[in-house]
Amino acid sequence: PPFIQQVRDAHPDKRVEVWVQDEARVGQQGTLTCVWARRGTRPRAVKQTEYKWVYLYGAVNPETGESVGMIAPTVDTDMMNIHLRWIAEKLGPDRHAVLVLDGAGWHVCGRLQVPENITLLPLPPCSPELNPAELVWLWLKEHQLSNRVFADQADLDQAAVDAWNSIA
């Protein structure tokens, strides 16, 4: 694609990779999903109605499976700056990432500090279906975080970490 070639031309001494990035909220009002059950039975699943949550930031290189994840109490520019720094550290000095992400306010804020080895590629507005990172959240919510009750914030935080580490 022309944009990727422009980035390669601007960074000829680096290996240019495409990464995808997004955030997801994980909380006590979790996801109910289908489960296997004996024919004629109606399996029960608990649905928690409390209001604690954590945000899971994730960036993935779809070609290699390499990833960087973090949990945070909120989504904002300060947390995004930390996540970008972690991605940049993972890339190191010899690689440059084109980071595909949505147009969330904290992705386009003037206070966003984009490291030198990352170029942001925002998706068109209102198009989450174009971001492959959305499939990561779908899988995690269906396979790791559904049909569960979280005792407290620490339990919720640990579940988010464990879910991310299950794919990392």
C-alpha positions in Angstrom: 0.0 0.0 0.0 1.2 3.5 -0.7 1.1 4.7 2.9 3.3 1.8 4.0 5.7 2.5 1.2 5.9 6.1 2.3 6.8 5.0 5.8 9.4 2.6 4.4 10.9 5.4 2.3 11.0 7.7 5.4 12.7 5.0 7.5 15.0 3.1 5.0 17.2 1.8 7.8 14.4 0.2 9.7 12.2 -2.9 9.3 8.6 -1.6 8.9 5.9 -3.6 10.5 2.1 -3.2 10.7 0.6 -3.4 14.2 -3.0 -3.1 15.2 -4.1 -1.4 18.5 -7.3 -1.0 20.5 -8.7 -0.9 24.0 -11.5 -2.9 25.6 -13.4 -2.5 28.9 -13.6 -5.7 31.0 -16.0 -5.6 33.9 -18.2 -7.2 36.4 -21.1 -6.9 34.0 -19.5 -9.4 31.8 -20.4 -11.3 28.7 -22.8 -14.3 28.6 -22.0 -16.7 25.8 -23.3 -20.0 24.6 -22.1 -23.2 26.3 -22.3 -26.8 25.4 -24.9 -28.7 27.4 -26.8 -32.0 27.4 -29.8 -31.9 25.1 -32.9 -30.9 26.9 -31.1 -29.1 29.7 -30.9 -25.3 30.3 -27.5 -24.5 31.8 -27.3 -21.6 34.2 -24.9 -18.8 34.0 -24.4 -16.0 36.5 -24.7 -12.4 35.5 -22.9 -10.0 37.8 -24.5 -6.6 38.1 -21.8 -4.6 39.9 -19.9 -1.8 38.3 -16.2 -2.3 38.6 -14.1 -2.5 35.5 -10.6 -2.3 34.0 -9.4 -1.3 30.6 -7.2 -3.6 28.6 -4.9 -1.9 26.1 -3.6 -4.2 23.4 -1.3 -4.0 20.3 -0.6 -7.0 18.1 1.5 -7.6 15.0 -0.8 -9.9 13.0 2.1 -11.2 11.0 4.2 -12.5 13.9 1.7 -12.6 16.8 4.0 -10.4 18.8 2.0 -8.3 21.2 2.1 -5.6 24.0 -0.7 -5.4 26.5 -1.5 -3.4 29.6 -4.3 -2.9 32.0 -5.4 0.5 33.2 -8.1 2.0 35.3 -9.2 4.3 32.5 -8.8 5.2 28.9 -7.1 8.6 28.3 -4.2 10.3 26.7 -1.8 9.6 29.7 -2.5 5.9 29.6 -2.2 5.8 25.8 1.2 7.6 26.1 2.4 4.8 28.4 1.1 2.1 26.0 2.8 3.8 23.1 6.1 3.9 25.0 5.8 0.1 25.8 5.2 -0.6 22.2 8.2 1.5 21.2 10.4 -0.4 23.7 9.2 -3.7 22.3 10.1 -2.6 18.8 13.6 -1.5 19.7 15.8 0.7 17.6 15.8 -1.5 14.4 12.1 -1.6 13.8 9.3 0.9 13.0 5.6 0.2 13.4 2.7 1.5 11.4 0.1 1.4 14.2 -3.5 1.0 13.0 -6.0 2.4 15.5 -9.4 3.9 15.7 -10.2 7.6 16.1 -10.8 7.6 19.9 -10.2 11.0 21.5 -7.1 9.9 23.3 -5.6 8.7 20.0 -5.8 12.1 18.4 -5.3 14.4 21.3 -2.6 17.1 21.0 -0.9 15.8 24.1 -0.3 12.4 22.6 3.4 11.6 22.5 4.1 9.3 19.6 7.5 7.7 19.8 9.9 8.1 16.8 9.6 4.4 15.8 5.8 4.5 15.5 3.6 6.1 12.8 -0.1 6.2 13.6 -2.6 5.1 10.9 -6.1 6.1 12.0 -9.1 4.2 10.7 -12.1 6.1 9.2 -14.7 7.2 11.8 -17.3 4.7 13.0 -15.6 1.7 11.4 -14.6 -0.8 14.2 -15.0 -3.6 11.7 -11.9 -2.5 10.0 -9.7 -3.0 13.1 -8.5 -6.6 13.4 -7.8 -5.9 17.1 -11.6 -6.0 17.7 -11.4 -9.8 16.9 -9.0 -10.2 19.8 -11.5 -8.7 22.2 -14.3 -10.8 20.8 -12.3 -14.0 21.3 -11.1 -13.0 24.8 -14.6 -12.1 25.9 -16.1 -15.3 24.5 -13.3 -17.7 25.7 -11.6 -16.2 28.7 -13.8 -13.6 30.3 -17.4 -14.8 29.8 -19.8 -16.5 32.3 -17.7 -15.3 35.2 -18.1 -13.5 38.5 -15.2 -11.3 39.8 -14.9 -11.1 43.6 -13.3 -7.7 43.6 -11.1 -5.3 41.7 -8.0 -7.4 42.2 -9.7 -10.5 40.9 -10.9 -8.5 37.8 -7.5 -7.1 37.2 -5.9 -10.5 37.4 -8.5 -12.0 35.0 -7.7 -9.3 32.5 -4.0 -10.0 32.8 -4.5 -13.8 32.5 -6.8 -13.3 29.5 -4.2 -11.2 27.7 -1.4 -13.6 28.6 -3.4 -16.5 27.2 -2.9 -15.1 23.7 0.4 -13.3 24.2 
